Amino acid sequence: MHKHHSALGLAAALRPVQPVTLIRPHAAQRAARFFVEKFPGRSLYAVKANPSPDLLQILWDSGITHFDVASIAEVRLVSKILPEAELCFMHPVKAEEAIREAYFNHGVKTFSLDTIEELEKIQRATRHASDLTLAVRLRVSSDHSKLSLAAKFGADARDSAELLMATRQAADTLGICFHVGSQAMTPKAYLEAMEQVRAAIVAAAVTVDLIDVGGGFPSVYPGMEPPPLEGYFQAIHDAFESLPISYSAELWCEPGRALCAEYASLLVRVERRRGDELYINDGAYGALFDAAHVGWRFPVKLLREPESNTRDMPFSFYGPTCDDMDHMAGPFMLPGDTKAGDYIEIGMLGAYGCAMRTAFNGFGDVETVEAEDEPMASLYMDESEDPVRKPGTVVSIKRL
């Protein structure tokens, strides 16, 4: 894999025709160490956010030993790359054949569920194994998050007593898990969810051995600057300590975006300008799915030497396909003299960017290059790590 010191240096030296993914292993290492050292429990990486084999290895080498897998394909992938990793099949609705293969072929013993039917399926598929960790997923609010995950999965906490009691009988280790939604902007999201966990435990009168607070830990995007993650960790710890659970109970979390968003950015070329619209060579069917379909705003930087001194203005993007839906409304703030032939870096695409890429309309060829500069935004840099501001880089740092 090629290495470059910065996005600007790459654009100037190579003038690439196709989009380029810039990866920053040091950013993923830093995020992983932050969770390993500061979260008051165990951190599982949610593989769906970015299943890159290189990233999985980086996270493992940085201390992440448990992985949240949501499909048999993810089970096989992580098992192959990291045979000693602990895999947790946290999708609440699984094919019976997938459960069977995960348990007997890959040693997976942790499963989530939200119905009696799923519990019975797990028992059949594992031949009523006695060494299972079973986590009942409760439905909690996503009101404090930018993307809701409250509709598809989860048992109602008010009606979960029967399910918790039945799962307690089947499980060697009984857990409760939930997901507050993606990009939770306040620790209050977890505090409110923990209150629902408390009510469910009291109603069921069962001994709970594991609390899994799921994902939702935020990253930095334009207009979405969360408070320090340490505040989330402290709130979760305090709520966990007050629950009526086993004295030896474990606390887990499942960060996805928070571990990998800073890992990658995208270098694109402007092919045409039409007023305040820029036609670029990646888009909704590539790494910018979220920008198109959920209106996500990513940080952007015009890569030009010398730098433009023209005032920024709001732009929208069109991707390279023939589809009108290949449109990213933004607004993306760039210098007003941005023109065809210019290169733009789009940041914080390590989460869900590469994972959502397709080859629709014949587009999708992307080179991957390692960059040595800092990501365009970071939640993990402290005062001792203030970066050297290399040409073409911008770092928005949330101080802890």
C-alpha positions as CSV (number, residue, x, y, z in Angstrom):
1,M,0.0,0.0,0.0
2,H,1.3,3.5,-0.9
3,K,1.9,6.1,1.8
4,H,1.6,9.8,1.6
5,H,2.2,12.5,4.2
6,S,-1.0,14.3,3.5
7,A,-4.1,14.5,1.3
8,L,-2.8,17.6,-0.4
9,G,0.5,16.0,-1.1
10,L,-1.2,13.0,-2.7
11,A,-3.5,15.2,-4.8
12,A,-0.6,17.3,-6.0
13,A,1.7,14.4,-6.8
14,L,-0.7,11.9,-8.3
15,R,-3.7,13.9,-9.7
16,P,-5.8,10.8,-9.4
17,V,-8.7,10.2,-11.8
18,Q,-10.6,7.9,-9.5
19,P,-11.5,8.6,-5.8
20,V,-8.9,7.6,-3.3
21,T,-9.6,6.4,0.2
22,L,-7.1,7.7,2.7
23,I,-6.7,5.5,5.8
24,R,-5.0,6.6,9.0
25,P,-4.1,3.5,11.2
26,H,-2.8,5.8,13.9
27,A,-6.2,7.3,14.3
28,A,-7.9,3.9,14.8
29,Q,-5.2,2.9,17.2
30,R,-5.8,6.0,19.3
31,A,-9.5,5.5,19.4
32,A,-9.2,1.9,20.4
33,R,-6.8,2.6,23.2
34,F,-9.1,5.4,24.5
35,F,-12.0,2.9,24.8
36,V,-9.8,0.1,26.2
37,E,-8.2,2.4,28.8
38,K,-11.2,4.6,29.8
39,F,-14.4,2.8,29.3
40,P,-15.3,1.2,32.7
41,G,-15.9,-2.3,31.2
42,R,-15.3,-4.2,28.0
43,S,-15.5,-2.7,24.5
44,L,-16.7,-4.7,21.5
45,Y,-16.2,-3.4,18.0
46,A,-19.3,-3.3,15.9
47,V,-18.0,-4.9,12.7
48,K,-20.8,-3.5,10.5
49,A,-19.4,0.0,10.8
50,N,-16.3,-1.0,8.8
51,P,-15.4,-4.6,8.2
52,S,-11.9,-3.9,6.6
53,P,-9.5,-6.7,7.5
54,D,-6.7,-4.2,8.0
55,L,-8.9,-2.2,10.5
56,L,-9.9,-5.4,12.4
57,Q,-6.2,-6.3,12.8
58,I,-5.4,-2.7,14.0
59,L,-8.1,-2.8,16.6
60,W,-7.1,-6.3,17.8
61,D,-3.4,-5.1,18.1
62,S,-4.7,-2.1,20.1
63,G,-6.5,-4.1,22.7
64,I,-10.0,-4.8,21.3
65,T,-10.5,-8.5,21.8
66,H,-14.3,-8.9,21.5
67,F,-16.3,-8.2,18.3
68,D,-20.0,-7.6,17.7
69,V,-20.9,-9.5,14.6
70,A,-24.3,-9.3,13.0
71,S,-24.3,-12.0,10.3
72,I,-22.7,-15.3,9.6
73,A,-20.5,-13.6,7.0
74,E,-19.1,-11.3,9.7
75,V,-18.6,-14.3,11.9
76,R,-16.6,-16.1,9.2
77,L,-14.6,-12.9,8.4
78,V,-13.5,-12.2,11.9
79,S,-12.9,-15.8,12.7
80,K,-10.5,-16.1,9.7
81,I,-8.6,-12.9,10.4
82,L,-8.6,-13.1,14.2
83,P,-9.0,-16.7,15.3
84,E,-8.5,-15.9,19.0
85,A,-11.1,-13.1,19.1
86,E,-14.3,-13.5,21.1
87,L,-17.3,-13.1,18.8
88,C,-20.7,-12.0,20.0
89,F,-23.7,-12.5,17.6
90,M,-25.7,-9.5,18.6
91,H,-28.3,-9.4,15.8
92,P,-31.6,-10.3,17.5
93,V,-33.1,-12.1,14.5
94,K,-30.8,-14.8,13.1
95,A,-31.2,-17.8,10.8
96,E,-31.2,-21.0,12.7
97,E,-28.5,-22.3,10.3
98,A,-26.3,-19.2,11.1
99,I,-26.6,-19.8,14.8
100,R,-25.7,-23.5,14.4
101,E,-22.6,-22.7,12.3
102,A,-21.5,-19.9,14.6
103,Y,-21.7,-22.0,17.7
104,F,-20.4,-25.4,16.4
105,N,-17.9,-24.1,13.8
106,H,-16.7,-20.8,15.2
107,G,-17.1,-21.2,18.9
108,V,-19.6,-18.3,19.3
109,K,-21.4,-18.6,22.6
110,T,-22.9,-15.1,23.0
111,F,-26.2,-14.3,21.3
112,S,-28.8,-11.6,21.6
113,L,-32.6,-12.0,21.3
114,D,-35.8,-10.1,21.8
115,T,-38.5,-12.8,21.7
116,I,-39.3,-16.2,23.1
117,E,-39.3,-17.5,19.5
118,E,-35.6,-16.4,19.1
119,L,-34.7,-18.0,22.4
120,E,-36.2,-21.3,21.3
121,K,-34.4,-21.0,18.0
122,I,-31.1,-20.5,19.7
123,Q,-31.7,-23.5,22.0
124,R,-32.6,-25.7,19.1
125,A,-29.6,-24.6,17.0
126,T,-27.1,-25.1,19.8
127,R,-28.8,-28.4,21.0
128,H,-29.7,-26.8,24.3
129,A,-26.1,-25.9,25.1
130,S,-25.4,-25.1,28.8
131,D,-22.5,-22.6,28.2
132,L,-24.4,-19.7,26.5
133,T,-24.3,-16.0,27.2
134,L,-27.8,-14.7,26.2
135,A,-28.5,-11.0,26.1
136,V,-32.1,-9.9,26.0
137,R,-32.4,-6.7,23.9
138,L,-34.7,-4.0,25.2
139,R,-36.2,-1.3,23.1
140,V,-35.2,2.1,24.4
141,S,-35.6,5.7,23.1
142,S,-33.5,7.1,20.3
143,D,-34.7,10.7,21.1
144,H,-31.2,11.9,21.9
145,S,-29.5,10.4,18.8
146,K,-29.2,11.6,15.2
147,L,-30.3,8.2,13.8
148,S,-33.0,6.2,15.4
149,L,-32.6,2.5,16.1
150,A,-35.8,2.2,18.1
151,A,-38.2,0.7,15.5
152,K,-36.8,-2.6,14.4
153,F,-35.5,-4.5,17.4
154,G,-36.1,-4.8,21.1
155,A,-38.6,-6.1,23.7
156,D,-40.7,-3.6,25.5
157,A,-39.2,-3.2,28.9
158,R,-42.6,-3.2,30.5
159,D,-43.5,-6.6,29.0
160,S,-40.1,-8.3,29.2
161,A,-40.4,-10.2,32.5
162,E,-41.5,-13.5,30.9
163,L,-38.7,-13.3,28.3
164,L,-36.1,-12.5,31.0
165,M,-37.2,-15.4,33.2
166,A,-37.2,-17.9,30.4
167,T,-33.8,-16.7,29.2
168,R,-32.4,-16.9,32.7
169,Q,-33.3,-20.6,32.7
170,A,-31.6,-21.2,29.4
171,A,-28.5,-19.1,29.9
172,D,-25.3,-19.7,31.8
173,T,-24.8,-15.9,31.7
174,L,-27.9,-13.7,31.4
175,G,-27.4,-10.2,29.9
176,I,-29.5,-7.2,29.0
177,C,-28.6,-5.1,26.0
178,F,-30.0,-2.1,24.2
179,H,-29.1,0.5,21.6
180,V,-29.8,4.2,22.1
181,G,-29.4,5.0,18.4
182,S,-26.5,6.2,16.3
183,Q,-24.6,9.4,17.2
184,A,-26.0,9.9,20.7
185,M,-25.4,13.6,21.5
186,T,-25.7,13.4,25.3
187,P,-25.0,11.0,28.1
188,K,-28.6,11.4,29.1
189,A,-29.5,8.8,26.4
190,Y,-27.7,6.1,28.4
191,L,-29.0,7.2,31.7
192,E,-32.6,7.0,30.5
193,A,-32.0,3.6,29.0
194,M,-30.5,2.3,32.2
195,E,-33.7,3.3,34.1
196,Q,-35.6,1.1,31.7
197,V,-33.1,-1.7,32.4
198,R,-33.7,-1.2,36.1
199,A,-37.5,-1.5,35.7
200,A,-37.2,-4.7,33.7
201,I,-34.9,-6.4,36.2
202,V,-37.1,-5.5,39.1
203,A,-40.3,-6.7,37.3
204,A,-38.6,-10.0,36.3
205,A,-36.8,-10.5,39.7
206,V,-33.9,-12.3,38.0
207,T,-30.2,-12.2,38.5
208,V,-28.5,-10.4,35.7
209,D,-24.8,-11.0,35.0
210,L,-24.1,-8.7,32.1
211,I,-25.2,-5.2,31.0
212,D,-24.4,-4.2,27.4
213,V,-25.1,-0.5,26.7
214,G,-24.6,-1.1,22.9
215,G,-23.3,1.6,20.6
216,G,-24.3,5.1,19.8
217,F,-21.1,6.8,21.0
218,P,-20.6,9.8,18.8
219,S,-17.9,11.3,16.5
220,V,-17.4,14.9,15.4
221,Y,-19.2,16.2,12.3
222,P,-20.2,19.7,11.2
223,G,-23.1,20.8,13.4
224,M,-22.6,17.7,15.6
225,E,-20.0,18.4,18.2
226,P,-20.7,16.1,21.2
227,P,-19.4,16.6,24.8
228,P,-16.3,14.6,25.8
229,L,-16.7,10.9,25.8
230,E,-15.4,10.6,29.4
231,G,-18.7,12.2,30.5
232,Y,-20.6,9.3,28.8
233,F,-18.4,6.8,30.4
234,Q,-18.8,8.3,33.9
235,A,-22.6,8.4,33.5
236,I,-22.8,4.8,32.3
237,H,-20.5,3.7,35.2
238,D,-22.6,5.4,37.8
239,A,-25.9,4.0,36.4
240,F,-24.4,0.5,36.2
241,E,-23.2,0.6,39.8
242,S,-26.7,1.5,41.0
243,L,-28.5,-1.4,39.2
244,P,-29.9,-4.4,41.1
245,I,-27.5,-7.0,39.4
246,S,-25.1,-9.6,40.3
247,Y,-22.1,-8.4,42.4
248,S,-19.8,-9.8,39.7
249,A,-21.8,-8.5,36.7
250,E,-19.9,-7.3,33.6
251,L,-20.4,-4.0,31.7
252,W,-20.0,-4.0,27.9
253,C,-20.4,-1.5,25.1
254,E,-20.4,-1.9,21.3
255,P,-18.8,1.2,19.7
256,G,-18.7,1.2,15.9
257,R,-18.6,4.7,14.5
258,A,-16.6,5.9,17.5
259,L,-13.8,3.5,16.8
260,C,-13.5,3.9,13.1
261,A,-14.9,7.2,11.9
262,E,-11.5,8.9,12.1
263,Y,-9.8,6.0,10.4
264,A,-10.6,7.1,6.8
265,S,-11.4,10.0,4.6
266,L,-12.1,10.3,0.8
267,L,-10.3,12.3,-1.9
268,V,-12.6,13.3,-4.8
269,R,-12.2,15.4,-7.9
270,V,-14.6,18.0,-9.1
271,E,-15.7,17.1,-12.6
272,R,-18.1,20.0,-13.1
273,R,-19.5,23.1,-11.4
274,R,-23.1,24.3,-11.9
275,G,-23.8,27.3,-9.7
276,D,-23.6,26.0,-6.2
277,E,-23.6,22.4,-7.3
278,L,-20.4,20.4,-7.7
279,Y,-20.3,17.2,-9.7
280,I,-17.7,14.9,-8.0
281,N,-16.5,11.3,-8.8
282,D,-18.0,9.6,-5.8
283,G,-21.4,9.7,-4.2
284,A,-24.6,8.1,-2.9
285,Y,-23.7,4.7,-4.3
286,G,-20.2,4.9,-3.1
287,A,-18.8,6.2,0.2
288,L,-21.4,9.0,0.6
289,F,-24.5,6.9,1.2
290,D,-25.2,8.7,4.5
291,A,-24.7,12.1,3.0
292,A,-27.3,11.4,0.3
293,H,-29.9,9.3,2.2
294,V,-29.9,10.7,5.7
295,G,-28.5,14.1,5.1
296,W,-25.3,13.6,6.9
297,R,-22.8,16.4,6.7
298,F,-19.2,15.5,6.6
299,P,-16.2,17.9,7.0
300,V,-14.7,19.0,3.7
301,K,-11.5,20.7,2.6
302,L,-10.4,22.1,-0.7
303,L,-7.0,20.8,-1.5
304,R,-5.2,23.5,-3.4
305,E,-1.8,25.1,-3.3
306,P,-1.7,28.0,-2.7
307,E,-4.8,27.9,-0.5
308,S,-7.8,29.8,-1.8
309,N,-8.5,33.1,-0.1
310,T,-12.1,33.2,-1.3
311,R,-14.9,33.2,1.3
312,D,-16.6,29.9,1.8
313,M,-20.1,29.3,0.5
314,P,-22.5,26.3,0.7
315,F,-22.4,23.7,-2.0
316,S,-24.3,20.5,-2.7
317,F,-22.7,17.5,-4.5
318,Y,-23.8,15.3,-7.3
319,G,-22.1,11.9,-7.6
320,P,-20.9,10.3,-10.8
321,T,-23.9,8.0,-11.7
322,C,-26.8,8.7,-14.0
323,D,-29.2,8.7,-11.1
324,D,-30.8,11.9,-9.8
325,M,-30.8,10.3,-6.3
326,D,-27.0,10.5,-6.5
327,H,-27.2,13.8,-4.7
328,M,-25.8,15.0,-1.4
329,A,-27.6,18.2,-0.3
330,G,-25.1,19.2,2.3
331,P,-24.5,22.1,2.7
332,F,-20.8,21.6,2.3
333,M,-18.8,24.7,3.0
334,L,-16.0,25.3,0.5
335,P,-14.3,28.4,-1.1
336,G,-16.5,30.2,-3.5
337,D,-13.9,29.8,-6.3
338,T,-14.0,25.9,-6.2
339,K,-14.0,24.7,-9.8
340,A,-13.7,21.7,-12.1
341,G,-10.4,19.9,-11.6
342,D,-10.1,20.8,-8.0
343,Y,-9.6,18.1,-5.4
344,I,-11.7,17.9,-2.1
345,E,-11.0,15.8,1.0
346,I,-14.2,14.5,2.7
347,G,-13.5,13.5,6.3
348,M,-14.8,11.1,8.9
349,L,-15.7,8.4,6.4
350,G,-14.1,5.4,8.2
351,A,-17.6,4.6,9.6
352,Y,-20.1,3.2,7.1
353,G,-18.4,4.9,4.1
354,C,-16.4,2.0,2.6
355,A,-18.9,-0.5,4.0
356,M,-21.8,1.0,1.9
357,R,-19.9,1.2,-1.4
358,T,-21.4,-0.4,-4.5
359,A,-20.4,-0.8,-8.1
360,F,-23.6,0.7,-9.5
361,N,-23.4,2.2,-13.0
362,G,-19.8,0.9,-13.3
363,F,-18.4,3.2,-10.7
364,G,-16.7,2.1,-7.5
365,D,-13.0,1.6,-8.3
366,V,-11.2,3.2,-5.4
367,E,-7.5,3.1,-4.5
368,T,-6.5,3.0,-0.9
369,V,-3.6,5.0,0.4
370,E,-2.2,5.4,3.9
371,A,-1.9,9.0,5.1
372,E,0.4,10.1,7.9
373,D,-1.4,13.3,8.8
374,E,-4.2,13.7,11.3
375,P,-7.9,13.1,10.6
376,M,-10.0,16.2,9.8
377,A,-11.7,16.0,13.2
378,S,-10.9,14.1,16.4
379,L,-12.3,13.3,19.8
380,Y,-9.2,11.6,21.1
381,M,-6.3,14.0,20.8
382,D,-5.1,15.6,24.1
383,E,-2.8,18.6,24.6
384,S,0.4,16.5,24.3
385,E,-0.6,15.3,20.8
386,D,-1.2,18.6,19.1
387,P,-0.4,17.8,15.5
388,V,2.0,19.6,13.3
389,R,-0.3,21.5,10.9
390,K,0.9,20.2,7.6
391,P,-0.3,21.9,4.4
392,G,-3.7,20.8,3.3
393,T,-4.8,19.4,6.7
394,V,-7.3,20.7,9.2
395,V,-7.9,19.2,12.6
396,S,-10.9,20.1,14.7
397,I,-10.1,18.9,18.2
398,K,-12.6,18.3,21.0
399,R,-10.5,18.7,24.1
400,L,-11.0,16.2,26.9
